[in-house]
Amino acid sequence: MIKFDKFVLKNGLRVIVHKDNTTPTVAFNLLYNVGARDENPKKTGFAHLFEHLMFGGSVNIPDFDKPIQMVGGENNAFTNNDITNYYITLPKENIETAFWIESDRMLSLAFSEKSLEVQRNVVVEEFKQRYLNQPYGDVWLLLHPLAYKMHPYNWATIGKDISHIQNAKMKDVKDFFYGHYAPNNAILTVAGNVKTSEVKMLAEKWFGMIEPRKITKRNLPKEPVQEKPQTKKVIRDVPYDAIYKLYHTCGRMHKDYHTTDLISDLLANGKSSRLYNSLVKDKAMFAELDGFVMGTIDPGLFVITGKLMKGVSMKDADNAILNELAKLEKDITERELEKVKNKYEANIVLSEMSVLNKAMNLGYYELLGDAGMINSEIDKYRSVTIKDVIRLTKKIFVKNNCSTLFYHSNK
């Protein structure tokens, strides 16, 4: 049981405090309720751009990293389709530095043309290196629009096209910042050997004076039911043929999410999983084979990815995966299901030894609706039955619900 306190500042900033007196380190996690799905389809990649811009200097602090490093801290951030998350770990004695520096960049960035140009070039270079010039790098640029036609999950976090960031103007950047990076659109979690009264005092001191902002209204058109299979074939300069199969699934808050997640574990979590045992180990059809649930807040995807062994045809590889999916609804055992439940629980218990993981998870569950959900997740996974697995297997893994990318090697 992870205990925590929670309060809300007058400007709407939600604050969660978790006391952990086993560590001298404090985790300071600031989650903004903005991700790639909040972008204008003609101006994508902005959430990810801001992950970089937020380190380029704020209104009163020209260098973000140096003050953190001087007090023995570390910091980083990540962006996905749904959220942007900034985090700092530092010694308890220096916790006020985190409040000072994060509040200043929430107040306002420096918004200099020089900073924008520097960070824009960094993101453009990242786009080229990771997505255009790396083997299999463009996979997600192809998969998102293959599976989504209406919902803004239609594009990857990096953006639809490199030109969107290349052409980003200062007005675009400011509009995005003031429409999303605000106290009333954020959740601050502080975890470590701290007192709630101390965190409340510091939160009021550093964040309390920041005015709430008008948050940009979301436009999240519902993705229609896929009525026929989607396929795409590409040829690239890569060493192996690869196949990517996407199936539409429920969102993170749906009652079927935990079952769907366990299905991915049954199929592809580790060397004892079905796909590995059958198609990598026994039949040697794949060099690599993986499966996972995207875990997005809105209805998401069940993803299966595989790199084929030389000499294996794309058709045979595809059929082999389909056969394994079909088997799942017929011969699953209680022992097999219990095994993946135990593995999930062990991973959760292990991850919660990290004060930073606890801070991140508390913030995320609060965004989903209630930080207290962190204490009920194991029970939800434990309650999944074989009947649930069979029902969802039959529902998800159907031909019309599938989008397949055939990624051919030119070698």
Number of C-alpha atoms within 10 A of each C-alpha: 7 13 12 17 13 15 13 17 16 16 18 19 22 22 23 24 26 24 19 19 12 10 15 13 22 28 29 26 31 23 25 24 19 24 20 26 25 23 22 14 15 11 16 26 28 26 29 23 23 21 19 20 24 22 19 23 21 23 14 13 17 13 13 18 17 12 14 20 12 11 15 11 22 16 18 14 17 14 21 17 23 19 21 22 22 19 22 21 24 23 17 17 12 17 23 17 17 25 19 16 21 22 20 21 21 19 21 19 21 20 18 14 10 11 18 21 16 14 20 21 14 14 23 18 14 15 20 15 13 14 18 16 12 12 15 19 15 16 17 16 19 17 21 20 17 18 28 19 16 13 19 23 23 23 27 23 24 26 24 20 17 19 14 17 23 13 11 18 13 14 10 12 18 13 11 20 20 17 16 22 23 24 26 22 21 24 24 26 29 31 31 26 20 20 15 20 10 11 20 18 11 17 22 17 14 18 21 19 15 20 14 17 16 12 15 15 9 11 12 13 10 12 18 10 9 17 10 12 14 17 15 13 10 12 12 15 13 15 15 21 25 24 22 23 23 26 22 24 25 21 18 19 15 12 11 17 21 22 23 23 19 21 25 20 24 23 23 20 20 13 11 16 17 20 27 22 16 17 21 20 14 10 11 15 22 22 16 16 21 19 22 20 24 15 20 18 16 20 19 22 23 22 20 21 18 24 20 25 17 12 8 13 12 16 10 12 20 16 11 17 19 15 11 15 20 15 12 18 16 10 10 15 11 9 9 14 19 15 13 22 20 14 12 19 16 12 11 14 11 10 13 14 12 14 24 23 16 23 25 23 18 29 28 22 14 22 19 13 11 12 20 15 15 18 13 10 13 18 10 14 19 17 11 18 14 16 11 15 22 17 13 17 20 13 12 20 18 16 14 15 19 22 22 22 21 18 21 19 15 12 10
